[in-house]
């Protein structure tokens, strides 16, 4: 939390959006010889969700830190909620809510005391701070735990409390850095529901994530960052269209069948890189749709391979991630990008 005491082409720049809640042009950040962010352009129209998607070390967190005044850019410009982040960082902090990768709450205070304290830091006054704390505790389903020390909370409860803290001052722009990292699937789904309801109420949301499902479910637009640069942008469907084609996917029962399955599918694939193997799942990009699936089953039968499962599907966000970054999502998910300064 930040508190203040007083149809796009791959890699192309976005067009200037009227009513942008967040706008960045050519943002650059260097750490010594390392360029963590190398000229990022962003536009987040008011009342929408933009997801920054990318592998570990891509530069997502550094970008967020510049937009929220926690880091000073080495180049470029940015405005948040209509305020220049370099010219008036204090006013930017008044207009945003920020929730980082780890819950920034005081474990020795109760949930109510945490939110009340944040309200006081924003100079809301005693009664408004207490009233706002009660409203948020109810909204985030924490009323029953309001008077318990936060150290007794589960991980999901702490994340909800941290997010509630970012909303105490009812900011027009909410910035979330890996909001559901470390949460179990149920808690993650609950968090997604909360975020969706806030956006429906008019909040503008900028989030970083490595969860493909999170980006696809929440975001109006997705910007893919790798090695500090924007490599693609668009809606989930637009990014899938960039990858193109359909996929024949085959799951086999034994490890020794994987190589033979790859060989069987190779004649059907659009190109050699279009045949991918992950554990016992083999996927081939094809152009002929159902006919390719029939041919694949015949080729497998000729080799004596009986698949556990076989089907035809559209590209997924995982395909997008692999195509754009060269890395399967499950190889990078679950790690933040602070270890390398980004």
Phi, psi and omega per residue, in radians:
X1 nan 2.401 3.029
X2 -1.755 2.214 3.093
X3 -2.154 2.570 3.122
X4 -2.181 2.277 -3.070
X5 -1.517 -0.260 3.125
X6 -1.803 nan nan
X7 nan 1.173 -2.868
X8 -1.697 2.683 3.075
X9 -1.682 2.629 -3.116
X10 -0.979 2.156 3.051
X11 1.319 -0.004 -3.099
X12 -1.390 2.747 3.115
X13 -1.320 2.515 3.119
X14 -1.262 2.704 3.005
X15 -1.308 2.642 -3.128
X16 -1.121 2.191 -3.084
X17 -1.738 2.258 3.065
X18 -1.233 2.339 3.136
X19 1.362 0.496 3.121
X20 -1.265 2.258 3.055
X21 -1.398 -0.524 3.083
X22 -2.356 2.280 3.111
X23 -2.492 2.301 3.115
X24 -2.321 2.494 3.090
X25 -2.330 2.040 3.013
X26 1.077 0.637 -3.132
X27 -1.110 2.294 3.141
X28 -2.297 2.405 3.006
X29 -2.490 2.246 3.127
X30 -2.104 2.529 2.999
X31 -2.112 1.667 -3.043
X32 1.150 -2.198 3.134
X33 -1.457 -0.156 -3.083
X34 -1.558 2.174 3.021
X35 -1.623 1.799 -3.103
X36 -1.341 -0.657 3.091
X37 -2.321 2.170 -2.981
X38 -2.085 0.965 3.058
X39 1.746 0.993 -3.079
X40 -1.566 2.300 3.028
X41 -1.935 2.346 3.131
X42 -2.462 2.600 2.946
X43 -2.440 2.238 3.056
X44 -2.175 1.741 3.113
X45 -1.041 2.573 -3.128
X46 -0.983 2.336 3.090
X47 1.401 0.280 3.130
X48 -2.125 3.070 3.124
X49 -2.097 2.209 3.007
X50 -2.020 2.236 3.082
X51 -1.830 2.258 2.976
X52 -1.634 1.983 -3.052
X53 -1.996 2.394 3.112
X54 3.105 2.856 -3.127
X55 -1.267 3.017 3.087
X56 -0.969 2.268 3.119
X57 1.434 0.216 -3.057
X58 -1.287 -0.413 -3.102
X59 1.979 0.155 -3.088
X60 -1.129 -0.882 -3.083
X61 -1.139 -0.687 3.107
X62 -1.092 -0.704 3.093
X63 -1.059 -0.792 3.125
X64 -1.089 -0.716 -3.128
X65 -1.119 -0.605 3.072
X66 -1.219 -0.722 -3.117
X67 -1.188 -0.451 -3.112
X68 -1.789 0.250 3.038
X69 1.244 0.212 3.103
X70 -1.411 -0.357 3.032
X71 -2.322 2.487 3.091
X72 -1.574 2.185 3.126
X73 -1.089 2.583 3.024
X74 -1.550 -0.170 3.119
X75 -2.935 2.777 3.111
X76 1.561 -3.040 -3.114
X77 -2.510 2.808 3.113
X78 -2.761 2.542 2.980
X79 -2.204 2.490 3.092
X80 -2.287 2.200 -3.082
X81 0.929 0.625 3.074
X82 1.440 0.110 -3.065
X83 -2.060 2.387 3.123
X84 -1.259 2.205 -3.049
X85 -1.212 -0.441 3.117
X86 -1.524 -0.689 -3.066
X87 -1.320 -0.592 -3.064
X88 -2.543 1.158 -3.102
X89 -1.069 -0.549 -3.137
X90 -1.101 -0.726 3.130
X91 -1.221 -0.598 3.053
X92 -1.012 -0.785 -3.110
X93 -1.131 -0.457 3.081
X94 -1.226 -0.446 -2.954
X95 -1.817 0.034 -3.097
X96 -2.178 2.764 2.887
X97 -2.054 2.419 -3.098
X98 -2.287 2.268 3.017
X99 -2.169 2.112 -3.069
X100 -1.510 -2.959 -3.090
X101 -1.191 -0.422 -3.121
X102 -2.177 2.441 -3.073
X103 -1.074 2.088 -3.125
X104 -1.667 1.277 -3.125
X105 -2.203 2.717 3.116
X106 -1.548 1.960 -3.042
X107 -1.182 -0.367 -3.101
X108 -1.513 -0.222 3.073
X109 -1.648 2.806 3.039
X110 -1.355 2.965 3.082
X111 -1.051 -0.762 3.114
X112 -1.074 -0.779 -3.117
X113 -1.113 -0.632 3.091
X114 -1.061 -0.861 -3.089
X115 -1.221 -0.664 3.095
X116 -1.091 -0.729 3.128
X117 -1.079 -0.744 3.141
X118 -1.107 -0.703 3.098
X119 -1.055 -0.687 3.112
X120 -1.151 -0.668 3.119
X121 -1.121 -0.530 3.076
X122 -1.481 0.076 3.111
X123 1.068 0.657 3.107
X124 -1.310 -0.372 -3.061
X125 1.742 2.787 -3.020
X126 -1.089 -0.982 -3.081
X127 -1.173 -0.835 3.096
X128 -1.019 -0.627 3.134
X129 -1.137 -0.765 -3.133
X130 -1.195 -0.715 3.119
X131 -1.122 -0.742 -3.140
X132 -1.144 -0.674 3.103
X133 -1.040 -0.767 -3.119
X134 -1.142 -0.706 3.124
X135 -1.074 -0.798 -3.103
X136 -1.201 -0.667 3.103
X137 -1.056 -0.679 3.095
X138 -1.233 -0.758 -3.127
X139 -1.049 -0.645 -3.087
X140 -1.716 0.303 3.056
X141 0.964 0.822 3.140
X142 -2.127 0.172 -3.069
X143 -1.025 -0.744 -3.105
X144 -1.136 -0.421 -3.124
X145 -1.832 0.180 -3.009
X146 -1.005 -0.627 -3.054
X147 -1.784 0.244 3.069
X148 -1.681 2.535 3.034
X149 -1.042 2.476 -3.092
X150 -1.097 -0.428 3.126
X151 -1.111 -0.241 3.086
X152 -1.623 -0.045 -3.090
X153 -1.369 2.657 2.983
X154 -1.320 2.954 3.128
X155 -1.043 -0.731 3.132
X156 -1.132 -0.660 3.115
X157 -1.155 -0.699 3.126
X158 -1.120 -0.716 3.122
X159 -1.115 -0.703 3.124
X160 -1.141 -0.691 3.120
X161 -1.147 -0.713 3.124
X162 -1.087 -0.746 3.108
X163 -1.139 -0.694 3.081
X164 -1.044 -0.703 3.115
X165 -1.069 -0.608 3.124
X166 -1.222 -0.256 -3.081
X167 -1.860 0.036 -3.070
X168 -0.941 -0.799 -3.093
X169 -1.516 0.183 3.139
X170 0.889 0.998 -3.075
X171 -1.238 2.579 3.086
X172 -1.288 -0.366 -3.126
X173 -2.188 2.247 3.117
X174 -2.043 2.233 -3.125
X175 -2.040 2.136 -3.084
X176 -2.140 2.142 3.131
X177 -1.797 1.888 -3.109
X178 0.895 1.081 -2.984
X179 -1.148 -0.395 -3.070
X180 -2.037 0.298 3.109
X181 -1.030 2.269 3.064
X182 1.471 -0.038 -3.138
X183 -1.505 2.597 3.049
X184 -1.286 2.857 -3.060
X185 -0.957 -0.675 -3.130
X186 -1.159 -0.815 3.126
X187 -1.118 -0.609 3.119
X188 -1.128 -0.763 3.120
X189 -1.114 -0.674 3.095
X190 -1.102 -0.715 3.120
X191 -1.128 -0.721 3.109
X192 -1.050 -0.698 3.119
X193 -1.112 -0.725 3.117
X194 -1.100 -0.784 -3.126
X195 -1.123 -0.709 3.128
X196 -1.082 -0.695 -3.132
X197 -1.187 -0.620 3.119
X198 -1.172 -0.725 3.127
X199 -1.151 -0.678 3.093
X200 -1.062 -0.465 3.105
X201 -1.486 0.040 3.052
X202 1.916 -0.050 3.135
X203 -1.241 2.437 2.999
X204 -1.608 2.321 -3.032
X205 -2.186 2.214 2.969
X206 -2.032 2.125 -3.123
X207 -2.315 2.581 2.975
X208 -1.820 2.549 -3.117
X209 -2.768 2.713 2.947
X210 -1.999 -0.014 3.104
X211 -1.545 1.983 -3.089
X212 -1.101 -0.703 3.139
X213 -1.097 -0.637 3.128
X214 -1.108 -0.809 3.128
X215 -1.098 -0.759 -3.093
X216 -1.191 -0.652 -3.078
X217 -1.325 -0.685 -2.986
X218 -1.686 -0.567 -2.858
X219 -1.532 2.393 2.926
X220 -1.297 -0.645 3.091
X221 -2.419 2.665 -3.118
X222 -2.210 2.316 3.016
X223 -1.993 2.150 3.131
X224 -1.678 2.160 -3.130
X225 -2.011 2.395 3.035
X226 -2.570 2.371 -3.117
X227 0.908 0.687 3.030
X228 1.364 0.150 -3.111
X229 -2.300 2.637 3.061
X230 -1.324 2.144 -3.138
X231 -1.919 -0.213 3.073
X232 -2.903 2.713 3.061
X233 -2.676 2.653 3.104
X234 2.626 -3.100 3.021
X235 -1.280 2.945 3.102
X236 -1.012 -0.745 -3.132
X237 -1.165 -0.666 3.125
X238 -1.148 -0.681 3.124
X239 -1.185 -0.652 3.091
X240 -1.129 -0.656 3.114
X241 -1.124 -0.619 3.087
X242 -1.057 -0.680 3.111
X243 -1.182 -0.711 3.000
X244 1.370 2.853 3.002
X245 1.245 -3.070 3.029
X246 -2.074 2.913 -3.090
X247 -2.135 2.291 2.874
X248 -1.594 2.164 -3.084
X249 -2.103 2.276 -3.089
X250 -2.258 2.316 3.053
X251 -2.000 2.200 -3.106
X252 -1.917 2.876 -3.010
X253 -1.484 -0.493 -3.011
X254 -2.248 2.596 -3.131
X255 -1.027 -0.657 -3.073
X256 -1.211 -0.181 3.120
X257 -1.559 -0.182 -3.040
X258 -1.134 -0.871 -3.119
X259 -1.069 -0.689 3.136
X260 -1.174 -0.598 3.105
X261 -1.192 -0.711 3.078
X262 -1.019 -0.801 3.134
X263 -1.088 -0.650 -3.128
X264 -1.170 -0.646 -3.070
X265 -1.506 -0.288 -3.044
X266 -1.001 -0.721 3.141
X267 -1.131 -0.349 -3.110
X268 -1.569 -0.315 -3.000
X269 -1.323 2.655 3.126
X270 -1.141 -0.629 3.119
X271 -2.779 2.900 -3.096
X272 -1.002 -0.787 3.129
X273 -1.141 -0.215 -3.108
X274 -1.398 -0.031 3.016
X275 -1.782 2.033 -3.094
X276 -2.101 2.515 3.067
X277 -2.171 2.351 3.081
X278 -2.471 1.876 -3.027
X279 1.030 -2.140 -3.134
X280 -1.772 0.333 3.133
X281 -1.899 2.179 -3.136
X282 -2.067 2.287 -3.093
X283 -2.229 2.365 3.117
X284 -2.212 2.271 3.033
X285 -1.330 2.245 -3.063
X286 -2.312 2.875 3.140
X287 -1.974 -0.273 -2.998
X288 -1.732 0.101 3.002
X289 1.038 -2.211 -3.067
X290 -0.987 -0.613 3.129
X291 -1.096 -0.642 3.117
X292 -1.165 -0.632 3.108
X293 -1.141 -0.744 3.106
X294 -1.083 -0.771 3.127
X295 -1.102 -0.695 3.138
X296 -1.079 -0.769 -3.139
X297 -1.122 -0.671 3.105
X298 -1.156 -0.739 3.140
X299 -1.142 -0.654 3.089
X300 -1.158 -0.710 3.139
X301 -1.101 -0.671 3.114
X302 -1.063 -0.512 -3.126
X303 -1.672 0.129 3.104
X304 1.259 0.433 -3.118
X305 -1.798 2.143 3.077
X306 -1.890 1.831 -3.051
X307 -1.227 2.620 3.004
X308 -1.241 -0.568 -3.136
X309 -2.718 2.574 3.083
X310 -2.669 2.449 -3.127
X311 -2.924 3.071 3.135
X312 -2.041 2.293 -3.130
X313 -2.510 2.817 3.041
X314 -1.351 2.876 3.037
X315 -1.064 2.525 3.063
X316 -1.842 3.035 3.047
X317 -1.123 -0.453 3.068
X318 -1.151 -0.683 3.066
X319 -1.101 -0.719 3.109
X320 -1.042 -0.842 -3.111
X321 -1.048 -0.814 -3.132
X322 -1.123 -0.737 -3.118
X323 -1.138 -0.715 -3.046
X324 -1.422 -0.647 -3.031
X325 -1.868 -0.264 -3.094
X326 1.325 0.202 -3.113
X327 -2.273 2.304 2.997
X328 -1.109 2.515 -3.089
X329 -1.046 -0.618 -3.063
X330 -1.284 -0.107 3.063
X331 -1.487 -0.293 -3.071
X332 -2.116 -0.306 -3.100
X333 -1.131 2.584 3.084
X334 1.635 0.032 3.107
X335 -2.152 2.431 3.048
X336 -1.491 3.062 -3.118
X337 -1.921 0.568 3.113
X338 -1.605 -0.286 -3.067
X339 -1.122 -0.520 -3.133
X340 -1.880 0.357 3.101
X341 1.439 0.118 -3.083
X342 -2.045 nan nan
